[in-house]
Amino acid sequence: MDIVGIDALRFGVTDLDAARRFFSDWGLNEIERSAAGLRFNTLDNGEIEVRLERDAGLAPAVVSGPTIREVIWGVASKENLDAIGAELEKDRKVTRDPDGTLHSTDATGYAIAFRVSRAVALPVSATPAVNLPGEVHRIDRRANFSTRVTIRHLGHVVFFAPNLQEASDFYMKRLGFLLSDAYVNVGTFMRARKAPQHHTLFLLNGAKPGAHHVAFEVGDFHEVMMAGMAMNQKGWETEFGPGRHVIGSNYFWYFKTPCGAATEYYADMDYLTEAWKPRQWKTVPAETIACWLAAPEPRWKAIANANDDS
């Protein structure tokens, strides 16, 4: 299945105004605003759609309150779309929109959809403005200190799955996702087959279902820091970070949101090929979560119990 990545996310929220303020401050481009809801996009046309949680047009929620209501995956062609539909119809309901978008559910009950990808190619950046000994790129000009960054790409989503093994198998065996790394019985990092970044989906073992976070890619470490500082100055609260993950290698900074799932700025994630060999950890050592962390008291004490009832 040639799935290329996340094309769109649909949220159900209780406060449209708060959601609009958050995603606008976050750096997304607002492309639609009406009484029915909001739409934003990234530089490569990844979409965020926000509606009131009682909107009948949203897929049913697996948890109450604001949350991600549907993940729309982009595929390479109509042939891929047809193949996915045929596969899913073997054991679950599949519906189709007039434009061909398929809607169904995954093994945990989360709403998923598929459409021919609407993503556009990102413009090639200029030579990185990083000066190194013996390698100078920025001459007679200062670095860019703007706090308004461009959100380039809708990178990955993270969900809790009480049925972790079954949920992971669904994506890998039924939809062709590839294993990137794993914490045994705790979490599975996966990437869509045509998505080169380390993960487009991370499933975490949890006592109950729920969305954990969604990640947005910016240009580099400097942009992660400038954007995160700006969010703090606007009153939005840090969830975790800033820091740098070991699994995926990406710089990160997570924020609490009024939309039910945290959001992450990230940059410089590992790119993988078929030569990559996944590693499986039997424990969750803290040093694999972050090789460095600016916050002295991380809010995530351990991934393993992040969604525990206790």
FENKA-V759576 format. One record per helix or strand of 3 or more residues. SS is the DSSP state (h for helix, s for strand). FROM is the first residue (numbers start at 0). TO is the last residue. Records with the same first field share a line. If there is no record, write none. Layout:
BEGIN
SS = FROM-TO + FROM-TO
END
This chain:
BEGIN
s = 2-12 + 28-33 + 36-40 + 46-51 + 66-74 + 101-104 + 110-115 + 152-159 + 177-182 + 186-190 + 200-203 + 209-216 + 237-243 + 250-254 + 261-266 + 278-280
h = 15-25 + 77-87 + 163-173 + 220-232 + 285-288 + 302-304
END
